[in-house]
Amino acid sequence: MTSSLDTPVKLLRDGSVAILEFDRPAAMNALDVPTAEAFHAGCRAVAADAGIRAVVVRGSGRGFGAGGDLAAMRADPAQVADRLIEHLHGGLLRLAAIDAPVIAALHGAVAGGSLSLALGCDLAIAAEGTRFNLAYGRIGASCDGSSSWHLPRIVGLRKAMEIALLSEAFDAAEAQRLGLVNRVVPAEALQAEALALAQRLAAGPTLAYGRMKRLLRASFDRDLAAQLDAEREAFIAGTRTHDFAEGLAAFFERRPAVFEGR
C-alpha cells in the first residue's frame, strides 16, 4: 500500500482503491482549516486519477471524527468556518461527481461535520460501538457538510428534524435501522470489511456505477418523465462502453465478467 506525504488527511493507494484517512488522532480527527484543505486536496487527486475505481474514507485513532474543531474557531469563528466549509464542501462535491463508489468506514465518535461528511459518501460501514450525533444544536450552529441535503433523503423529513434539532446520540444499530449505514461489523473487522467491499466495487463496471450514482442523486429533483429520459440516455451511453460489451459476452459465455472500468 502506497501513501501520500504526512498530512492531516493521508491519501493511500491499494491497487485501484484509494483511501482517504483523517489523521489527527490526538484531536479525534476534528476538522480545522488545514484538515479541510487536505481533504479537498485528496479529493482533487482522487478525481484526477482515472485508475481509482473505489474510495474508502476513514479515520485513524479512536474515532472517525468529532466534527469541527471548536478550539480552532474561537479567535475568529466566521472566517475560520468560511474557509473550513469551502474546502469541506469542495471535497464532497468532487466525491459525489466521480464514477468510483465512495465508502465511509466509521468507528468511535462520528459527530457534527464528520457525520455530515459520512452522509455524503455513497455507502457506509460502521463498527459495533460507534456513536453518532449530529450535534450542531449543542453549539448553537446550523448544519453543514451536506447533512441538510442527505439526511432527509435517507431517513425522511420528520426523523431528520429529530436528529438535527434534538442532537441526541445514537448507536450503530440504530444508524443501520435508519439507513444511515449499510452494515455494522465487529470493530476489529471494520477496516478489512471496508477494504473488501471497496475491492469488490473496484472490480466492477465503474462507468456504470457513476451513471447510477448520478441518476439516484438527481431522482429527488426530477419528475418521473425527466427521470425516465435521463435513464434512457444513461443506459444508451453505457451500451457503448467496453464493460457493457464484456458483460454481454460473459453472460452468453456463462463466465464471470472481467470489467476494466472503461
MIDOSE-1310 file (N, C-alpha, C; in nm, 2 decimals, decimal comma, always signed):
residues 262
mtss	+0,08/-0,12/+0,00/+0,00/+0,00/+0,00/+0,09/+0,12/+0,00; +0,06/+0,22/-0,09/+0,14/+0,34/-0,10/+0,06/+0,45/-0,04; +0,13/+0,56/+0,01/+0,06/+0,67/+0,07/+0,12/+0,80/+0,03; +0,05/+0,91/+0,06/+0,10/+1,04/+0,04/+0,19/+1,09/+0,15
ldtp	+0,24/+1,21/+0,14/+0,33/+1,26/+0,25/+0,25/+1,29/+0,37; +0,31/+1,31/+0,48/+0,25/+1,34/+0,61/+0,16/+1,46/+0,60; +0,03/+1,44/+0,63/-0,07/+1,55/+0,62/-0,19/+1,51/+0,71; -0,27/+1,61/+0,74/-0,39/+1,57/+0,83/-0,49/+1,47/+0,76
vkll	-0,48/+1,47/+0,63/-0,56/+1,36/+0,56/-0,47/+1,29/+0,46; -0,44/+1,17/+0,49/-0,35/+1,09/+0,41/-0,43/+1,03/+0,29; -0,36/+1,03/+0,18/-0,41/+0,96/+0,06/-0,33/+0,83/+0,04; -0,39/+0,72/+0,06/-0,32/+0,59/+0,04/-0,38/+0,52/-0,08
rdgs	-0,30/+0,43/-0,14/-0,34/+0,36/-0,26/-0,32/+0,21/-0,24; -0,42/+0,13/-0,26/-0,41/-0,01/-0,26/-0,47/-0,06/-0,39; -0,38/-0,08/-0,49/-0,43/-0,11/-0,63/-0,52/+0,00/-0,68; -0,64/-0,04/-0,72/-0,73/+0,06/-0,78/-0,82/+0,12/-0,67
vail	-0,79/+0,10/-0,54/-0,87/+0,15/-0,43/-0,79/+0,27/-0,37; -0,85/+0,38/-0,35/-0,79/+0,50/-0,28/-0,85/+0,50/-0,14; -0,77/+0,54/-0,05/-0,81/+0,55/+0,09/-0,78/+0,69/+0,14; -0,88/+0,77/+0,18/-0,86/+0,90/+0,24/-0,88/+0,88/+0,39
efdr	-0,77/+0,90/+0,46/-0,76/+0,88/+0,60/-0,74/+1,00/+0,68; -0,84/+1,04/+0,76/-0,82/+1,16/+0,85/-0,72/+1,11/+0,96; -0,62/+1,19/+0,98/-0,51/+1,15/+1,07/-0,47/+1,26/+1,16; -0,57/+1,30/+1,25/-0,54/+1,39/+1,36/-0,59/+1,31/+1,49
paam	-0,53/+1,20/+1,52/-0,59/+1,12/+1,63/-0,59/+1,19/+1,76; -0,49/+1,27/+1,79/-0,49/+1,34/+1,92/-0,61/+1,44/+1,93; -0,66/+1,48/+1,82/-0,78/+1,57/+1,82/-0,91/+1,50/+1,78; -0,91/+1,37/+1,79/-1,02/+1,29/+1,74/-1,06/+1,33/+1,60
nald	-0,96/+1,36/+1,52/-0,98/+1,39/+1,37/-1,08/+1,51/+1,35; -1,08/+1,60/+1,45/-1,16/+1,72/+1,43/-1,12/+1,80/+1,31; -1,21/+1,87/+1,25/-1,19/+1,94/+1,12/-1,15/+2,08/+1,15; -1,02/+2,11/+1,13/-0,98/+2,25/+1,12/-0,95/+2,29/+0,98
vpta	-0,91/+2,41/+0,95/-0,88/+2,45/+0,81/-0,78/+2,37/+0,74; -0,66/+2,34/+0,80/-0,56/+2,26/+0,73/-0,62/+2,12/+0,70; -0,70/+2,06/+0,79/-0,76/+1,93/+0,76/-0,86/+1,94/+0,65; -0,94/+2,04/+0,65/-1,04/+2,05/+0,54/-0,96/+2,08/+0,40
eafh	-0,86/+2,15/+0,41/-0,78/+2,18/+0,29/-0,71/+2,05/+0,24; -0,66/+1,97/+0,33/-0,60/+1,84/+0,29/-0,70/+1,74/+0,24; -0,82/+1,74/+0,30/-0,93/+1,66/+0,25/-0,97/+1,70/+0,10; -0,98/+1,83/+0,08/-1,01/+1,88/-0,05/-0,90/+1,84/-0,15
agcr	-0,78/+1,86/-0,11/-0,67/+1,82/-0,20/-0,67/+1,67/-0,23; -0,70/+1,59/-0,13/-0,71/+1,45/-0,15/-0,82/+1,41/-0,25; -0,93/+1,48/-0,24/-1,04/+1,45/-0,33/-1,01/+1,50/-0,47; -0,94/+1,61/-0,48/-0,90/+1,65/-0,62/-0,81/+1,55/-0,68
avaa	-0,71/+1,49/-0,60/-0,62/+1,39/-0,65/-0,69/+1,27/-0,69; -0,79/+1,22/-0,61/-0,87/+1,11/-0,65/-0,95/+1,13/-0,78; -1,01/+1,25/-0,79/-1,09/+1,28/-0,91/-1,01/+1,28/-1,03; -0,88/+1,32/-1,02/-0,79/+1,33/-1,14/-0,73/+1,20/-1,18
dagi	-0,75/+1,09/-1,10/-0,68/+0,97/-1,13/-0,78/+0,87/-1,18; -0,78/+0,84/-1,31/-0,87/+0,75/-1,37/-0,85/+0,61/-1,33; -0,74/+0,58/-1,27/-0,71/+0,44/-1,22/-0,78/+0,41/-1,09; -0,84/+0,50/-1,03/-0,91/+0,48/-0,90/-1,05/+0,44/-0,93
ravv	-1,09/+0,32/-0,88/-1,22/+0,27/-0,91/-1,31/+0,25/-0,78; -1,26/+0,28/-0,67/-1,33/+0,28/-0,54/-1,25/+0,36/-0,44; -1,33/+0,42/-0,34/-1,26/+0,50/-0,24/-1,32/+0,47/-0,11; -1,23/+0,46/-0,01/-1,26/+0,44/+0,13/-1,23/+0,57/+0,21
vrgs	-1,32/+0,62/+0,29/-1,29/+0,74/+0,37/-1,30/+0,69/+0,52; -1,19/+0,71/+0,59/-1,18/+0,65/+0,73/-1,10/+0,75/+0,82; -1,10/+0,72/+0,95/-1,03/+0,80/+1,04/-0,93/+0,71/+1,12; -0,82/+0,77/+1,16/-0,72/+0,70/+1,24/-0,76/+0,72/+1,39
grgf	-0,70/+0,64/+1,47/-0,71/+0,66/+1,62/-0,85/+0,60/+1,67; -0,90/+0,67/+1,77/-1,02/+0,62/+1,84/-1,15/+0,65/+1,78; -1,15/+0,73/+1,68/-1,28/+0,76/+1,61/-1,27/+0,81/+1,47; -1,38/+0,81/+1,40/-1,38/+0,86/+1,26/-1,36/+1,01/+1,27
gagg	-1,44/+1,08/+1,35/-1,42/+1,23/+1,36/-1,52/+1,29/+1,45; -1,47/+1,39/+1,53/-1,55/+1,46/+1,63/-1,62/+1,58/+1,57; -1,61/+1,61/+1,44/-1,67/+1,72/+1,38/-1,58/+1,84/+1,37; -1,63/+1,96/+1,37/-1,55/+2,08/+1,36/-1,46/+2,10/+1,48
dlaa	-1,34/+2,15/+1,46/-1,25/+2,18/+1,57/-1,29/+2,31/+1,63; -1,36/+2,31/+1,74/-1,41/+2,43/+1,80/-1,30/+2,52/+1,85; -1,20/+2,46/+1,90/-1,08/+2,54/+1,95/-1,02/+2,62/+1,84; -1,02/+2,57/+1,72/-0,96/+2,65/+1,61/-1,05/+2,76/+1,57
mrad	-1,18/+2,76/+1,60/-1,28/+2,86/+1,56/-1,29/+2,98/+1,66; -1,23/+2,96/+1,78/-1,26/+3,06/+1,89/-1,22/+3,20/+1,85; -1,10/+3,22/+1,79/-1,05/+3,35/+1,77/-1,13/+3,43/+1,67; -1,17/+3,36/+1,56/-1,24/+3,43/+1,45/-1,34/+3,33/+1,39
paqv	-1,45/+3,30/+1,46/-1,54/+3,19/+1,41/-1,59/+3,20/+1,27; -1,63/+3,32/+1,23/-1,69/+3,34/+1,09/-1,58/+3,31/+0,98; -1,46/+3,37/+1,00/-1,36/+3,35/+0,90/-1,31/+3,20/+0,89; -1,29/+3,14/+1,01/-1,24/+3,00/+1,01/-1,35/+2,91/+0,95
adrl	-1,48/+2,93/+0,99/-1,58/+2,85/+0,94/-1,60/+2,86/+0,79; -1,58/+2,98/+0,74/-1,60/+3,00/+0,60/-1,49/+2,93/+0,52; -1,37/+2,93/+0,56/-1,26/+2,86/+0,49/-1,28/+2,71/+0,51; -1,31/+2,67/+0,63/-1,33/+2,52/+0,65/-1,44/+2,47/+0,56
iehl	-1,55/+2,53/+0,56/-1,67/+2,48/+0,49/-1,64/+2,49/+0,34; -1,57/+2,59/+0,29/-1,53/+2,60/+0,15/-1,46/+2,47/+0,10; -1,36/+2,43/+0,18/-1,29/+2,31/+0,14/-1,36/+2,18/+0,17; -1,43/+2,17/+0,28/-1,51/+2,05/+0,30/-1,62/+2,03/+0,19
hggl	-1,69/+2,13/+0,16/-1,79/+2,12/+0,05/-1,73/+2,09/-0,08; -1,61/+2,16/-0,11/-1,54/+2,13/-0,24/-1,50/+1,98/-0,25; -1,45/+1,93/-0,14/-1,42/+1,78/-0,15/-1,54/+1,69/-0,17; -1,65/+1,73/-0,09/-1,77/+1,64/-0,10/-1,83/+1,65/-0,25
lrla	-1,82/+1,76/-0,31/-1,88/+1,77/-0,45/-1,79/+1,69/-0,54; -1,66/+1,69/-0,52/-1,58/+1,60/-0,61/-1,61/+1,45/-0,59; -1,63/+1,41/-0,46/-1,66/+1,27/-0,44/-1,79/+1,23/-0,50; -1,89/+1,32/-0,49/-2,02/+1,29/-0,55/-2,01/+1,28/-0,70
aida	-1,92/+1,35/-0,76/-1,92/+1,36/-0,91/-1,84/+1,24/-0,97; -1,75/+1,18/-0,90/-1,67/+1,08/-0,96/-1,75/+0,95/-0,98; -1,70/+0,87/-1,08/-1,77/+0,74/-1,10/-1,74/+0,64/-0,99; -1,63/+0,64/-0,93/-1,59/+0,54/-0,83/-1,68/+0,55/-0,71
pvia	-1,74/+0,44/-0,66/-1,81/+0,44/-0,54/-1,73/+0,48/-0,42; -1,79/+0,55/-0,32/-1,72/+0,60/-0,20/-1,78/+0,54/-0,08; -1,69/+0,48/+0,00/-1,74/+0,41/+0,12/-1,69/+0,47/+0,25; -1,77/+0,51/+0,34/-1,73/+0,56/+0,47/-1,71/+0,44/+0,57
alhg	-1,59/+0,43/+0,63/-1,57/+0,33/+0,73/-1,57/+0,40/+0,87; -1,67/+0,37/+0,95/-1,69/+0,46/+1,07/-1,67/+0,38/+1,20; -1,61/+0,45/+1,29/-1,59/+0,39/+1,42/-1,57/+0,49/+1,53; -1,59/+0,46/+1,65/-1,57/+0,55/+1,76/-1,68/+0,66/+1,75
avag	-1,63/+0,79/+1,76/-1,72/+0,90/+1,75/-1,74/+0,95/+1,61; -1,86/+0,97/+1,57/-1,89/+1,03/+1,44/-1,99/+1,14/+1,46; -1,94/+1,26/+1,47/-2,02/+1,37/+1,52/-2,01/+1,49/+1,43; -2,11/+1,58/+1,43/-2,11/+1,71/+1,37/-2,07/+1,70/+1,22
gsls	-1,97/+1,78/+1,18/-1,93/+1,78/+1,04/-1,87/+1,65/+0,99; -1,82/+1,57/+1,08/-1,77/+1,44/+1,04/-1,88/+1,34/+1,01; -2,00/+1,35/+1,08/-2,12/+1,28/+1,04/-2,17/+1,33/+0,91; -2,17/+1,46/+0,89/-2,22/+1,52/+0,76/-2,14/+1,47/+0,65
lalg	-2,01/+1,46/+0,67/-1,92/+1,41/+0,56/-1,95/+1,26/+0,53; -1,97/+1,18/+0,64/-2,00/+1,04/+0,62/-2,13/+1,03/+0,54; -2,23/+1,11/+0,56/-2,36/+1,11/+0,49/-2,33/+1,13/+0,34; -2,23/+1,21/+0,31/-2,20/+1,24/+0,17/-2,14/+1,13/+0,09
cdla	-2,10/+1,02/+0,16/-2,04/+0,91/+0,09/-2,15/+0,82/+0,03; -2,12/+0,73/-0,06/-2,22/+0,65/-0,13/-2,27/+0,54/-0,04; -2,18/+0,48/+0,03/-2,21/+0,36/+0,12/-2,14/+0,39/+0,25; -2,18/+0,32/+0,36/-2,12/+0,34/+0,49/-2,12/+0,20/+0,57
iaae	-2,01/+0,17/+0,63/-1,99/+0,06/+0,72/-1,95/+0,11/+0,85; -2,02/+0,06/+0,96/-1,99/+0,11/+1,10/-1,94/-0,01/+1,18; -1,85/+0,02/+1,27/-1,81/-0,08/+1,37/-1,91/-0,08/+1,48; -1,93/-0,20/+1,54/-2,01/-0,21/+1,66/-1,95/-0,11/+1,77
gtrf	-2,03/-0,04/+1,84/-1,98/+0,05/+1,94/-1,97/+0,20/+1,89; -1,99/+0,22/+1,76/-1,98/+0,35/+1,70/-2,10/+0,44/+1,76; -2,07/+0,56/+1,79/-2,17/+0,66/+1,84/-2,18/+0,77/+1,75; -2,30/+0,81/+1,72/-2,34/+0,91/+1,62/-2,41/+1,03/+1,69
nlay	-2,38/+1,15/+1,65/-2,45/+1,26/+1,70/-2,43/+1,38/+1,60; -2,54/+1,43/+1,54/-2,53/+1,55/+1,45/-2,48/+1,67/+1,53; -2,52/+1,69/+1,64/-2,46/+1,78/+1,75/-2,45/+1,93/+1,72; -2,49/+1,98/+1,60/-2,48/+2,12/+1,57/-2,56/+2,21/+1,67
grig	-2,68/+2,16/+1,71/-2,76/+2,24/+1,80/-2,70/+2,26/+1,93; -2,60/+2,18/+1,97/-2,54/+2,19/+2,10/-2,45/+2,31/+2,11; -2,40/+2,36/+1,99/-2,31/+2,48/+1,99/-2,39/+2,60/+1,93; -2,52/+2,58/+1,91/-2,59/+2,70/+1,85/-2,56/+2,72/+1,71
ascd	-2,53/+2,61/+1,63/-2,50/+2,62/+1,49/-2,60/+2,55/+1,41; -2,62/+2,59/+1,28/-2,69/+2,50/+1,18/-2,59/+2,41/+1,12; -2,64/+2,32/+1,04/-2,55/+2,21/+0,99/-2,49/+2,25/+0,85; -2,38/+2,18/+0,82/-2,31/+2,20/+0,70/-2,26/+2,06/+0,65
gsss	-2,18/+2,06/+0,55/-2,12/+1,93/+0,51/-2,21/+1,84/+0,44; -2,33/+1,89/+0,39/-2,42/+1,81/+0,31/-2,53/+1,75/+0,40; -2,53/+1,76/+0,53/-2,63/+1,68/+0,61/-2,77/+1,73/+0,59; -2,79/+1,86/+0,56/-2,93/+1,90/+0,54/-2,98/+1,85/+0,41
whlp	-2,90/+1,81/+0,31/-2,94/+1,75/+0,19/-2,96/+1,60/+0,20; -2,85/+1,54/+0,25/-2,86/+1,39/+0,26/-2,95/+1,33/+0,36; -2,95/+1,40/+0,48/-3,03/+1,34/+0,59/-3,17/+1,32/+0,57; -3,25/+1,42/+0,52/-3,39/+1,39/+0,49/-3,42/+1,29/+0,38
rivg	-3,32/+1,28/+0,29/-3,34/+1,19/+0,18/-3,32/+1,05/+0,23; -3,24/+1,03/+0,33/-3,21/+0,89/+0,38/-3,32/+0,85/+0,48; -3,35/+0,94/+0,58/-3,44/+0,90/+0,69/-3,58/+0,96/+0,68; -3,60/+1,05/+0,59/-3,73/+1,12/+0,59/-3,72/+1,25/+0,66
lrka	-3,81/+1,35/+0,63/-3,80/+1,48/+0,69/-3,83/+1,48/+0,84; -3,93/+1,41/+0,89/-3,96/+1,42/+1,03/-3,85/+1,36/+1,11; -3,79/+1,25/+1,07/-3,68/+1,19/+1,15/-3,55/+1,28/+1,14; -3,53/+1,34/+1,02/-3,42/+1,43/+1,01/-3,43/+1,55/+1,10
meia	-3,55/+1,60/+1,11/-3,58/+1,71/+1,21/-3,54/+1,67/+1,35; -3,58/+1,55/+1,39/-3,55/+1,50/+1,52/-3,40/+1,49/+1,55; -3,33/+1,43/+1,45/-3,18/+1,41/+1,46/-3,11/+1,54/+1,47; -3,16/+1,64/+1,39/-3,09/+1,77/+1,38/-3,13/+1,86/+1,50
llse	-3,25/+1,86/+1,54/-3,29/+1,96/+1,64/-3,26/+1,91/+1,78; -3,27/+1,78/+1,81/-3,25/+1,73/+1,94/-3,10/+1,70/+1,98; -3,02/+1,68/+1,87/-2,88/+1,65/+1,89/-2,86/+1,53/+1,99; -2,94/+1,43/+1,98/-2,93/+1,31/+2,07/-2,83/+1,21/+2,00
afda	-2,75/+1,14/+2,09/-2,66/+1,04/+2,03/-2,74/+0,91/+2,01; -2,69/+0,83/+1,91/-2,75/+0,70/+1,88/-2,64/+0,61/+1,84; -2,66/+0,48/+1,85/-2,56/+0,38/+1,82/-2,56/+0,33/+1,68; -2,47/+0,24/+1,65/-2,45/+0,18/+1,52/-2,58/+0,10/+1,47
aeaq	-2,64/+0,03/+1,57/-2,76/-0,05/+1,53/-2,87/+0,04/+1,49; -2,89/+0,15/+1,56/-2,99/+0,25/+1,52/-2,96/+0,32/+1,39; -2,83/+0,35/+1,37/-2,79/+0,40/+1,24/-2,82/+0,31/+1,12; -2,80/+0,18/+1,15/-2,83/+0,08/+1,04/-2,99/+0,08/+1,02
rlgl	-3,06/+0,08/+1,13/-3,21/+0,07/+1,12/-3,26/+0,19/+1,04; -3,20/+0,30/+1,06/-3,25/+0,43/+0,99/-3,19/+0,43/+0,85; -3,10/+0,35/+0,81/-3,04/+0,35/+0,68/-2,93/+0,44/+0,66; -2,87/+0,49/+0,77/-2,76/+0,58/+0,77/-2,63/+0,51/+0,74
vnrv	-2,62/+0,38/+0,78/-2,51/+0,29/+0,74/-2,57/+0,16/+0,68; -2,49/+0,10/+0,60/-2,54/-0,02/+0,53/-2,51/-0,15/+0,61; -2,40/-0,15/+0,68/-2,36/-0,27/+0,75/-2,30/-0,23/+0,88; -2,32/-0,31/+0,98/-2,25/-0,30/+1,11/-2,16/-0,42/+1,13
vpae	-2,04/-0,41/+1,16/-1,94/-0,52/+1,18/-1,87/-0,51/+1,31; -1,81/-0,62/+1,35/-1,72/-0,61/+1,47/-1,61/-0,51/+1,45; -1,58/-0,44/+1,56/-1,48/-0,33/+1,55/-1,35/-0,38/+1,49; -1,30/-0,50/+1,52/-1,18/-0,55/+1,47/-1,18/-0,58/+1,33
alqa	-1,30/-0,59/+1,27/-1,32/-0,63/+1,13/-1,34/-0,51/+1,04; -1,36/-0,39/+1,09/-1,41/-0,28/+1,02/-1,32/-0,25/+0,90; -1,19/-0,23/+0,92/-1,11/-0,19/+0,80/-1,10/-0,30/+0,70; -1,09/-0,42/+0,74/-1,08/-0,53/+0,64/-1,21/-0,54/+0,56
eala	-1,33/-0,53/+0,63/-1,46/-0,53/+0,56/-1,47/-0,42/+0,46; -1,43/-0,30/+0,51/-1,44/-0,18/+0,42/-1,36/-0,20/+0,30; -1,23/-0,25/+0,32/-1,14/-0,26/+0,20/-1,19/-0,37/+0,11; -1,25/-0,48/+0,17/-1,30/-0,59/+0,08/-1,42/-0,54/+0,00
laqr	-1,51/-0,46/+0,06/-1,62/-0,41/-0,02/-1,56/-0,31/-0,13; -1,46/-0,23/-0,10/-1,41/-0,14/-0,20/-1,34/-0,22/-0,31; -1,27/-0,32/-0,28/-1,21/-0,41/-0,38/-1,31/-0,47/-0,47; -1,42/-0,52/-0,41/-1,53/-0,57/-0,49/-1,59/-0,47/-0,59
laag	-1,61/-0,35/-0,54/-1,66/-0,25/-0,63/-1,56/-0,20/-0,73; -1,43/-0,20/-0,69/-1,33/-0,16/-0,78/-1,32/-0,26/-0,90; -1,36/-0,38/-0,88/-1,36/-0,48/-0,99/-1,49/-0,47/-1,08; -1,57/-0,38/-1,05/-1,70/-0,37/-1,12/-1,70/-0,27/-1,24
ptla	-1,81/-0,25/-1,30/-1,82/-0,16/-1,41/-1,83/-0,01/-1,37; -1,71/+0,05/-1,35/-1,70/+0,18/-1,29/-1,79/+0,29/-1,36; -1,79/+0,30/-1,49/-1,86/+0,40/-1,56/-2,01/+0,38/-1,53; -2,06/+0,25/-1,53/-2,20/+0,23/-1,50/-2,23/+0,27/-1,35
ygrm	-2,14/+0,24/-1,26/-2,16/+0,29/-1,12/-2,18/+0,44/-1,12; -2,09/+0,51/-1,19/-2,10/+0,66/-1,19/-2,24/+0,70/-1,24; -2,29/+0,64/-1,35/-2,42/+0,68/-1,40/-2,53/+0,65/-1,30; -2,52/+0,53/-1,23/-2,62/+0,50/-1,13/-2,61/+0,60/-1,02
krll	-2,49/+0,64/-0,97/-2,48/+0,74/-0,87/-2,55/+0,87/-0,91; -2,53/+0,92/-1,03/-2,58/+1,04/-1,07/-2,74/+1,03/-1,09; -2,78/+0,92/-1,14/-2,93/+0,90/-1,15/-3,00/+0,90/-1,02; -2,94/+0,83/-0,92/-3,01/+0,82/-0,79/-3,01/+0,95/-0,72
rasf	-2,89/+1,02/-0,73/-2,89/+1,15/-0,66/-2,98/+1,26/-0,72; -3,00/+1,25/-0,85/-3,08/+1,35/-0,92/-3,23/+1,32/-0,91; -3,26/+1,19/-0,87/-3,40/+1,15/-0,88/-3,50/+1,23/-0,80; -3,45/+1,28/-0,69/-3,54/+1,36/-0,60/-3,57/+1,50/-0,66
drdl	-3,50/+1,54/-0,76/-3,52/+1,67/-0,81/-3,58/+1,67/-0,95; -3,62/+1,56/-1,00/-3,68/+1,55/-1,13/-3,82/+1,48/-1,12; -3,91/+1,52/-1,21/-4,03/+1,44/-1,22/-4,01/+1,31/-1,29; -4,11/+1,22/-1,29/-4,09/+1,09/-1,35/-4,05/+1,09/-1,49
aaql	-4,11/+1,18/-1,57/-4,08/+1,18/-1,71/-3,93/+1,22/-1,74; -3,89/+1,32/-1,66/-3,75/+1,36/-1,68/-3,65/+1,25/-1,63; -3,69/+1,18/-1,52/-3,60/+1,08/-1,48/-3,59/+0,96/-1,58; -3,71/+0,93/-1,64/-3,71/+0,82/-1,74/-3,62/+0,86/-1,86
daer	-3,62/+0,99/-1,90/-3,54/+1,04/-2,01/-3,39/+1,02/-1,97; -3,36/+1,06/-1,85/-3,22/+1,05/-1,80/-3,18/+0,91/-1,80; -3,26/+0,82/-1,75/-3,23/+0,67/-1,75/-3,20/+0,62/-1,89; -3,28/+0,66/-1,98/-3,27/+0,62/-2,12/-3,13/+0,66/-2,18
eafi	-3,10/+0,79/-2,16/-2,98/+0,85/-2,21/-2,86/+0,78/-2,15; -2,86/+0,75/-2,01/-2,75/+0,69/-1,95/-2,73/+0,55/-1,99; -2,84/+0,48/-2,01/-2,83/+0,33/-2,05/-2,77/+0,32/-2,19; -2,82/+0,41/-2,28/-2,77/+0,40/-2,42/-2,62/+0,44/-2,42
agtr	-2,58/+0,54/-2,35/-2,44/+0,57/-2,34/-2,36/+0,45/-2,29; -2,42/+0,38/-2,19/-2,35/+0,27/-2,13/-2,33/+0,16/-2,23; -2,42/+0,14/-2,33/-2,40/+0,03/-2,42/-2,28/+0,05/-2,51; -2,23/+0,17/-2,51/-2,11/+0,19/-2,60/-1,98/+0,17/-2,53
thdf	-1,98/+0,12/-2,40/-1,86/+0,11/-2,32/-1,80/-0,03/-2,34; -1,68/-0,04/-2,31/-1,61/-0,17/-2,31/-1,67/-0,27/-2,21; -1,70/-0,22/-2,09/-1,76/-0,30/-1,99/-1,89/-0,36/-2,02; -1,98/-0,29/-2,09/-2,10/-0,34/-2,13/-2,08/-0,46/-2,23
aegl	-1,99/-0,44/-2,33/-1,96/-0,54/-2,42/-1,91/-0,67/-2,35; -1,82/-0,64/-2,25/-1,77/-0,76/-2,17/-1,88/-0,82/-2,09; -1,97/-0,74/-2,03/-2,08/-0,80/-1,96/-2,17/-0,89/-2,04; -2,20/-0,85/-2,16/-2,28/-0,93/-2,25/-2,21/-1,05/-2,29
aaff	-2,08/-1,04/-2,33/-2,00/-1,16/-2,37/-2,00/-1,26/-2,25; -1,97/-1,21/-2,13/-1,96/-1,30/-2,02/-2,09/-1,37/-1,99; -2,20/-1,30/-2,01/-2,34/-1,36/-1,99/-2,36/-1,48/-2,08; -2,33/-1,45/-2,21/-2,36/-1,56/-2,31/-2,26/-1,67/-2,30
errp	-2,14/-1,64/-2,26/-2,04/-1,74/-2,24/-2,04/-1,81/-2,11; -2,13/-1,77/-2,02/-2,15/-1,83/-1,89/-2,02/-1,83/-1,81; -1,97/-1,71/-1,80/-1,84/-1,69/-1,72/-1,85/-1,56/-1,64; -1,77/-1,54/-1,54/-1,77/-1,41/-1,47/-1,72/-1,30/-1,56
avfe	-1,78/-1,19/-1,56/-1,73/-1,07/-1,64/-1,60/-1,02/-1,57; -1,51/-0,97/-1,66/-1,39/-0,90/-1,61/-1,40/-0,76/-1,66; -1,44/-0,67/-1,57/-1,46/-0,53/-1,60/-1,33/-0,45/-1,59; -1,32/-0,35/-1,67/-1,20/-0,27/-1,67/-1,22/-0,12/-1,64
gr	-1,35/-0,09/-1,61/-1,38/+0,05/-1,58/-1,37/+0,14/-1,70; -1,40/+0,09/-1,82/-1,40/+0,18/-1,93/-1,50/+0,13/-2,04
